Amino acid sequence: MPPRDCVSRLIAYESGEFGFADTVALFQELIDSGLAWELQGHYGRTAARLIEAGYCRRADGESDPETGCRHVWGGDDVCVHCGQANSDRYPW
């Protein structure tokens, strides 16, 4: 996400302008870029809750605490390391 777009979207989120779908999309982008873990604590905690609830998925290369695998999702949305289907954990 380009920095200017990121800032404007974070402001919109913090101002309460985002619905649930926009919030999930924003947090997935923050997780994918790694920013979720670098911003203030609220973002990391919210990202972790969305992952745990199944609304967001871990970024490629993040360790899955259940399996220990550092998933890398292939074109068929299956981890190239362990064979777990991403849709099994995150069914959307």
C-alpha positions in Angstrom: 0.0 0.0 0.0 1.6 3.4 -1.0 2.4 5.5 2.1 -0.1 8.3 1.2 -2.9 5.9 0.7 -1.9 4.0 3.8 -2.1 7.1 6.0 -5.5 8.2 4.5 -6.9 4.8 5.1 -5.6 4.6 8.6 -7.2 8.0 9.4 -10.5 6.8 7.9 -10.3 3.6 10.0 -9.5 5.5 13.2 -12.3 8.0 12.4 -14.9 5.2 12.3 -15.5 5.6 8.5 -14.9 2.0 7.7 -17.4 -0.8 7.8 -16.4 -4.4 8.6 -15.4 -5.4 5.1 -13.2 -2.3 4.7 -11.6 -2.9 8.1 -10.8 -6.6 7.2 -9.3 -5.5 3.9 -7.2 -2.8 5.5 -5.9 -5.2 8.2 -5.1 -7.9 5.6 -3.0 -5.4 3.8 -1.3 -4.3 7.0 -0.6 -8.0 7.8 0.8 -8.7 4.3 3.1 -5.7 4.5 4.2 -6.3 8.1 2.9 -2.9 9.2 0.4 -4.5 11.5 3.2 -5.5 13.8 5.1 -2.2 13.6 2.3 0.3 14.3 0.9 1.0 17.7 -0.2 -2.0 19.7 -3.9 -1.7 18.8 -3.1 -2.7 15.2 -1.1 -5.8 16.1 -3.7 -6.9 18.6 -6.6 -6.3 16.2 -4.7 -8.1 13.4 -4.1 -11.1 15.7 -7.8 -11.2 16.6 -8.9 -11.1 13.0 -6.5 -13.9 12.1 -7.7 -16.0 15.1 -11.3 -15.4 14.1 -10.6 -16.5 10.5 -11.3 -13.1 8.8 -7.6 -12.5 7.9 -4.8 -14.9 7.1 -1.2 -14.8 8.1 1.2 -13.3 5.6 3.4 -15.6 3.5 6.3 -16.7 5.6 4.7 -16.1 9.0 4.9 -19.1 11.3 1.6 -20.8 12.0 1.5 -21.4 15.8 -0.5 -24.5 15.4 1.7 -26.3 12.8 5.0 -24.4 13.1 5.0 -24.1 9.3 6.1 -20.8 7.7 3.4 -21.0 5.1 4.0 -19.9 1.5 0.8 -20.0 -0.5 1.0 -21.4 -4.0 -1.2 -20.5 -6.9 -3.7 -23.0 -5.9 -3.8 -21.4 -2.4 -2.1 -24.4 -0.8 1.1 -24.1 1.2 4.0 -25.2 -0.8 5.7 -26.5 2.4 3.1 -28.5 4.3 0.2 -28.8 1.8 -2.3 -27.1 4.0 -5.1 -25.4 2.0 -5.4 -21.8 2.9 -9.2 -22.1 2.5 -9.3 -24.8 5.2 -8.2 -22.2 7.8 -9.7 -19.1 6.3 -12.9 -20.1 4.5 -14.0 -17.0 2.6 
